[in-house]
Amino acid sequence: METYGERMDAALSTQIKVEMAERDMTQADLAAAVGVGRPAMNRYMKGHQSMPMPTFYKVAQAFGITAHTLIQRAEDRLK
């Protein structure tokens, strides 16, 4: 059985993909916007590596939203 944390990680990854699609952004675009390499962004998105909190805040900023909003949208996916 998946833990809440595992489900939330998956929901966050999905929500980031949705936010990217709404803005016509690629992983490479997002990686450049937050200052990480595309391979690192790919590992974060696939759940192979945890995204550091400073990077998470930069991701939200790149979307023009707060980290809280990004988390809330991901939590809404769990309902």
C-alpha positions in Angstrom: 0.0 0.0 0.0 1.3 3.4 -0.9 1.9 6.0 1.8 0.5 9.4 1.7 3.9 10.8 0.9 4.3 8.5 -2.1 0.9 9.4 -3.4 1.6 13.1 -2.9 5.0 12.8 -4.7 3.1 11.3 -7.7 0.4 14.0 -7.5 3.0 16.7 -7.4 4.8 15.3 -10.5 1.5 15.1 -12.3 0.6 18.6 -11.3 4.0 20.0 -12.5 3.4 18.2 -15.8 -0.1 19.9 -16.1 1.4 23.3 -15.3 4.1 22.8 -17.9 1.5 21.7 -20.5 -0.7 24.8 -19.8 2.3 27.0 -20.4 3.7 25.0 -23.4 6.9 24.3 -21.5 9.2 21.4 -21.9 11.2 19.8 -19.2 14.2 21.5 -20.8 12.4 24.9 -20.5 11.5 24.3 -16.9 15.0 23.1 -16.0 16.5 26.2 -17.6 14.0 28.4 -15.7 15.0 27.0 -12.3 18.7 26.6 -13.0 19.1 22.8 -13.1 20.0 20.4 -15.9 17.3 18.7 -17.9 18.6 15.2 -16.7 18.1 16.3 -13.1 14.6 17.7 -13.9 13.8 14.3 -15.5 14.9 12.4 -12.4 12.7 14.7 -10.2 9.7 14.3 -12.5 10.0 10.5 -12.7 10.4 10.2 -8.9 14.0 8.8 -9.1 15.3 11.6 -7.0 13.6 13.9 -4.5 13.4 17.5 -5.6 15.2 19.9 -3.2 12.8 22.4 -1.6 14.7 25.4 -3.0 14.2 23.9 -6.5 10.5 23.2 -5.8 10.0 26.9 -4.8 11.8 27.9 -8.1 9.5 25.6 -10.1 6.4 27.2 -8.6 7.9 30.7 -9.3 8.6 29.7 -12.9 4.9 28.9 -13.2 4.0 32.3 -11.6 2.3 30.6 -8.6 3.2 30.0 -5.0 4.6 26.8 -3.7 1.4 26.6 -1.6 -0.8 26.8 -4.6 1.2 24.1 -6.4 0.9 21.8 -3.3 -2.8 22.6 -3.0 -3.5 21.7 -6.6 -1.6 18.4 -6.1 -3.5 17.6 -3.0 -6.8 18.3 -4.8 -5.7 15.4 -7.2 -5.7 13.0 -4.2 -9.4 13.6 -3.4 
